[in-house]
Amino acid sequence: MTSSSLKGHAMRQLEQILVSVDDACALLGGIGRTNLYARLARGELESRKLGKRRLILVASIEKLIANCED
């Protein structure tokens, strides 16, 4: 593999681990950004900051969905 294809592969793997705030809102049924940030503040979701971007861990989204009451 060339270095550029390795970089592309690494980015695809990262995208599977982290999503943008807007994408996280969509994955959670279209909740608003305020609701998402409130869940971050309460510790219901986990995020990481990369530069100026706030990215949400997909695993924390899956955990939140699994723990939702019916």
C-alpha positions in Angstrom: 0.0 0.0 0.0 1.2 3.5 -0.7 1.3 6.1 2.1 -1.8 7.9 0.7 -3.8 4.7 0.6 -2.7 3.9 4.2 -3.8 7.4 5.2 -7.2 6.8 3.5 -7.6 3.5 5.3 -6.7 5.0 8.7 -9.3 7.8 8.1 -12.0 5.2 7.3 -11.3 3.4 10.5 -11.4 6.6 12.5 -14.7 7.5 10.9 -16.1 4.3 12.3 -15.0 5.2 15.8 -15.8 9.0 15.9 -18.6 11.0 14.3 -19.3 14.7 14.1 -21.9 16.4 16.4 -24.3 16.7 13.5 -23.9 13.0 12.5 -24.4 12.0 16.2 -27.6 14.0 16.3 -28.9 12.2 13.2 -27.9 8.8 14.6 -29.9 9.6 17.8 -33.1 10.1 15.9 -32.6 13.7 15.0 -32.1 15.2 18.4 -30.9 18.8 18.6 -27.4 19.9 19.3 -28.5 21.4 22.6 -29.8 18.0 23.7 -26.6 16.3 22.5 -24.4 18.7 24.4 -26.6 18.3 27.5 -26.0 14.5 27.3 -22.3 15.1 27.0 -22.4 17.3 30.1 -24.3 14.6 32.0 -21.7 12.0 30.9 -24.2 10.0 28.9 -22.1 10.4 25.8 -18.3 10.6 25.3 -16.4 12.9 23.0 -12.9 13.8 22.0 -11.6 17.1 20.7 -9.4 17.0 17.6 -8.2 20.5 16.9 -11.3 22.6 17.0 -13.6 19.7 16.2 -15.7 17.9 18.8 -16.2 14.3 17.8 -18.6 11.8 19.5 -17.5 8.2 20.2 -19.8 5.8 18.3 -19.5 3.3 21.1 -21.0 5.8 23.5 -23.9 6.4 21.1 -24.5 2.6 20.9 -24.4 2.3 24.7 -26.9 5.2 25.1 -29.3 3.5 22.6 -28.9 0.1 24.3 -29.7 1.7 27.7 -32.8 3.5 26.5 -36.1 2.5 28.1 -38.8 1.1 25.9 
